[in-house]
Amino acid sequence: MIAIALMMSVAIYAQREKWKVADKGPSIENYFTPATTEAAIPDNDGFIRRWTLLEPIDKPNRGNTVFTDSYLREHLTMEYFKGQFTLQPKDGQKVKAGKQKLQWHKLDSKLYNVKLFRFATGLDKQYYGIIFFAYTVIECDEDIPGVRLSVGSNSASMWWLNGEETLILSGDRRMVADDCMSQRITLKKGVNILRGAVINGPGMSDFCVRFIDEKGNPVKNIRVR
């Protein structure tokens, strides 16, 4: 058993060597700015650009075809760090995931889609065979019923609103705006906590998120903290 495990570790290491990018491209400042203390609002198309992102967690996968619903529910709901689904992370806060010491970064994306690959490479972190965790706070002045959470991600992802599983995007997929939508939900008056987990083997990683109302229009009468 030890020999088999060793062979698998060697194979995964060899695969990652093949995945290495010689030119990592632009720095993180090309894609993100540090978030301010003031509340943000969605962009003109309703996309949420303010997120607190955790540095990537090591999760070796040779490919992305394994990302079935059952695989995602098993591997994206297991606890990698203390308080994974209850913590309200602050900018600069650190957590320990296995042997990794990782930091949260509160950022505003310059694009409608959050470039996780550039987030990782810009911080000189692992960018293939990873899980990214994302967190944001949605504030509403009143209940907004009948909306749908609309997400595109590369590769697979899961999303939770106020602690409830709301949407799952399985399989090996590219990021496409409004790729999947949840059932109708209610954004409650006050604070709503939105969490996401994006998993990828080789390839680029990013996501985009917005809420769509009953008429198919983007929800923009919210604040993001």
DARATA-V910946 format. One record per backbone hydrogen bond with DSSP energy under -0.5 kcal/mol. CO is the residue of the C=O (numbers start at 1). NH is the residue of the N-H. E is the energy in kcal/mol with one decimal. If there is no record, write none. Layout:
co;nh;e
CO;NH;E
CO;NH;E
This chain:
co;nh;e
1;5;-2.4
2;6;-2.5
3;7;-2.3
4;8;-2.2
5;9;-2.3
6;10;-2.4
7;11;-2.2
8;12;-2.5
9;13;-2.4
10;14;-2.4
11;15;-2.3
12;16;-2.3
13;17;-1.9
14;18;-1.5
15;19;-1.5
16;20;-0.9
17;20;-0.5
20;22;-0.6
22;24;-0.6
27;30;-1.7
28;31;-1.7
28;32;-2.0
31;110;-3.0
31;111;-0.5
33;108;-3.0
40;224;-3.1
43;46;-2.4
47;43;-2.1
47;49;-0.6
49;51;-0.6
49;109;-2.5
51;53;-0.6
51;107;-3.1
52;135;-1.5
53;105;-2.5
57;131;-1.7
64;67;-1.4
66;68;-2.6
67;171;-3.7
68;72;-2.6
69;73;-2.6
70;74;-1.8
71;75;-2.8
72;76;-2.8
78;80;-0.7
81;84;-1.3
83;86;-1.3
83;87;-3.2
87;89;-0.8
90;93;-2.3
93;104;-2.7
95;97;-0.5
95;102;-2.7
96;98;-0.6
97;100;-2.2
100;97;-2.3
100;102;-0.6
102;95;-2.6
103;55;-1.9
104;92;-2.5
105;53;-2.9
105;107;-0.7
106;35;-1.8
107;51;-2.5
108;33;-2.1
113;115;-0.7
114;116;-1.5
114;207;-1.2
115;119;-1.9
116;120;-2.5
117;121;-2.7
118;122;-2.2
119;123;-0.9
120;123;-0.5
120;125;-3.1
121;124;-1.3
129;59;-2.9
130;200;-2.1
131;57;-2.8
132;198;-2.5
133;54;-2.4
134;196;-2.5
135;52;-3.0
136;194;-2.5
137;139;-0.5
137;225;-2.5
138;192;-2.4
139;223;-2.2
140;190;-2.8
144;187;-2.3
147;185;-3.2
148;150;-0.5
148;212;-2.4
149;182;-2.2
150;210;-2.1
151;180;-2.2
152;208;-2.3
154;206;-1.5
156;199;-2.4
157;169;-3.0
158;197;-2.3
159;166;-3.0
159;167;-1.5
160;162;-0.5
160;195;-2.7
161;164;-1.8
164;161;-2.2
167;159;-2.4
168;170;-0.6
169;157;-2.2
171;173;-0.9
174;176;-0.5
176;179;-1.5
180;151;-2.6
185;147;-2.1
186;188;-0.7
187;144;-3.1
190;140;-2.2
192;138;-3.2
192;194;-0.6
193;162;-3.3
193;195;-0.5
194;136;-2.1
195;160;-2.8
196;134;-2.8
197;158;-2.0
198;132;-3.1
199;156;-0.8
200;130;-2.1
201;129;-1.9
202;201;-0.5
205;116;-0.5
205;117;-2.4
206;154;-2.6
207;114;-3.4
208;152;-2.0
209;48;-2.7
210;150;-3.1
211;219;-3.0
212;148;-2.3
213;216;-2.0
217;213;-3.4
218;220;-0.6
220;222;-1.3
223;139;-3.0
224;40;-3.2
